[in-house]
Amino acid sequence: MSKTALITGASAGIGASFARLLAREGYDLVLVARDESRLTEYGNALESEFGIKTEVLRADLSLQEDLIQVEIRLQESERPIDVLINNAGFGIRKSFLSSDRNEEEQLLDVLVKAPMRLMHAVLPSMKEKNNGTIINVSSVAGWIASGTYSAAKSYLTVLSESLHTELMKTEVHILALCPGYTRTEFHERGKMRMTGLPWFMWLKADDVVAKGWADALAGKAISIPGRQYAIIAAVIRSAPRPWVRKLGINLKSKKSSIRK
């Protein structure tokens, strides 16, 4: 019997890379994002290339009714989900002091509430069959103090670690994938000027995904792709908090918000 993976934010970037990797591994896919036509086109291409089955769930995870539909799919006993990739997200580039409150609430809905609820929906069945994998796409930003995005990613990383510890004697694997800057449409869609970032700080989405998947299968709690970011993360986690707070302020851009 074939296994099935559900991926949020699957239309581009890291989510699309996860879809391709899992399709190559023989998983059927449930692709979740807001752009239904793009998901359908991508799903058809993966079906043709890898001979797997795909289904599309058009959902904006900041909307209660859409989130409920994804939860319902995760709880279907006749078509169980073996892998959950919580990838959907967006960032607010304005300072909290000048940002729109509705956007701040939407960020929490997508980056915090949605992955929490989706994990809560699927974990009972994974525990019952003692098998399953959840990868939460977090960020190295979760270890610095840089606005709501950083705070939300910190929540996701810590919750992943907690669940990993709670389930460590089972065959249910929980991983926080914490990349740095990754070449996706995330920056292009937001019209962000990233020319000041050195080339060696950029990661490729496929490399990030391959590292995350390998670490999840190895039973790790946290995956940090790229030696440069592993070093940065180690320094940040051991540095004095005043220094970390100053770093977060320096990295915080004042550009407009973006979504993926």
N, C-alpha and C positions, 0 to 999 in steps of 0.2 A: 504493500500500500504506500502510495507516494505521500510525502510530507508537505506541509503548507506553511509559508511564511507570510506574515502581514507586515507591510512597510508603510509608515506614514512619511509624507513629504517625498513620495517616490518618483515625482516627475522630473527631477533634475538633481545634479550634484551628488552628494553622498548617498542620498536615498536611491537614486537611479543606479549608482554603482553597486549598492547592496542588492538591488533587484537582479542585476546582471550576474553577480557572483553566485547568488543563491539559485538562479535559474541554471547556471552552469553546473551547480551541485545537484541538480535534479529536483529542486523544490518547486511545487506549484506556488503561485503568488497571488496575494491580495494586495493590490496597489491602491494607496489612499493619498489623495491630494485634492486641491481645489479645481485643477484644470482637467476636466473629464476627457476632452478630446485628445489632449496630449498623453494622458495615461493610457487611453485606448490604443492609440498609435504605437506607443512604446510596448504595451503588453502584446500586441499582435506581432511586433518584431521579435520579441523574446520567444513567443510561442513558435514562430517559424524557425528561429535559429536553434533552439534548444529542445523543442518537442515537449514543452511543459504546458500547463494550463494556467491562465490568468483570469482574474476577475477584478473589476474596477469599482471602487467606492469613492464617489465624489463627495468630499467632506471638507468643510472649514471647521477645524477643531476648536475655534473660538466660539462656535455656535453650539448651544446645548443640544438641539435636535440632531445635529450632524454627529456630534460626539457619541450620543446614545446609539446611533446606527452602527458605529464602529464597535462599540461595546457589545451590542447584540451579536455582531458577526464573530467576535472573539469567543463568545459563550456558546456557539452552536456545537452541540455534542456530536452531531452527525458529520460535521466538517471541521474537526478540531484544528487549532492553530498550534504549530510546533515551534515556530520562531516569531518573536515580535521585535521589530526594529522601530523604536521611538525616535524619529528623526526630524519631524516637522518642527519648524521654528522660524522666528524672525527677531531682529534686533532693533532697538530704538536708539538712534544716534544722537538724540538731544539729551541735554542734562535733565535729570529728574526735576530740577527747579523750573524748567521751561517746557517740559513735555506735556502732551495731552493725556489727561487721566484715563480716558477711554482706551487709548493705545496701551497705557501701562496695564490696565486690567486685561486687555486682549493678550498681551505678552504672558501674563501669569496664566491665563486660560490655556494657551498653547504650549508653553514651555514647562509649566508646573502641573496644572490641574489635569490636562489631557494625558500625559504619560503616567501620572499617578493612577488615574481612573482606568486606563487601558491595562496597566499591570494588575490592578485589583480585579479586573474582569477576567483575565486569562490565567492568573496564577492558580486558582483552585483546580482547574482541569490539569494543569501541568503538574501540580503536586500529587493529584490523584493517580496519574499514570507514571509519576516519578521520572519525567522527561520533559525537557524544554529549554529554550534559550531566549533570553531577553537582552537586547543591547540597547542601552540608552545613549544616544549621541549627545554628549555633554561638551565640555570645552575646557582648555587650560585657563580660560577666563574665570572659571569657577573658583580659582585660588587667589584671584586678585579682587580688589574693591573698585569696580568700574561700572556702577549703575545697576539697573534692574536686570539686564541680561546676565551680568556676572553673578548676581544674587540668585537668579533662577537656575543657572547652571550649577551653582554650589548645592542647591537643594537636590538637583537630580543626581549629582555625584554622590552625595552623602546618603541619599535614600538607596541608591544602587549598592553602595558598600554595606549598608545595614541589611538589605535583603540577601546579598551574597553571603554574609556571615550566618544569617538565620537558616539559609538553605544549603550550607556547605556540606552537609552530610547526605544530601540528596543528589540526584542527577539533573536538577534544575539549575541552570547557570545564569547568573545575572552579572552584566558587565557595564561599566561606565566607560564609554569611548571618548577620550578627551584630546581631540586634535587642536593644533594651532591654526594659523591661516592656511586655508585650503582653496585651491583654484576651483571654484564653482561659479554658478550664476549669481550667488549671494551678493557679491560686491558689484558685479556688472549691472544687475537690476536696480541696485540702489544708486548707480552712477557715482560710486565712490572712487576717489583718486587714491590709488594704493601704490603709486609709482615710487614713493619714498621708502617702501619696504624692500629690503635686499632680496635678491632672487632666491638665496639659499633658505629663506624663512618660509617659502611657499611649499606646501605639500600637494601631492596629486590625490584626487578623491579615490582612485582605485587603490593606491598604496595605503591610504588611511583605512579603507574598508577591509583590505586583505589582512592588515595588522589586527584590526579589531576582531575579525572573525576567528583568526588563529588564536588570539588570546582568550576569546570566549570559550572556544573548544578546549583550551588548556585549563579552564577553570579559574582564570584570573578575575580579580575584582575591578581592576582599572587597566585601561590600555592607553598609552601615550605614544602615538605614532611620531617617528622622527627623533633621531638622537638629539637634535638641537632643542626640541621641546621637552624631551625627558630631562635634559640638563636644566632648562629654564624652570620647569615644574619643581624640580628638586630644590633649586635655589629659593624659589618663591615660598615653598612650604616650610623652609627653615629660616627664612629671613625675618627680621623684626617687623611687626605689623605696621609701624609708622612708615617704614620704607615701602612696604607693599601697598599701603594706601596712597602714597605719593605716586607710585608707579601707575596705579589704576587711574588716577586723575590725569596723568600725562598721556595715557593711552586713549582716554575718552574723547571721541570725536564729537563735534557739534553739528553733524550733518543730519539730514532728515531721515525718518524711519524707513525701513525696508521690510519686505516680507518675501518668503519663498514658499 
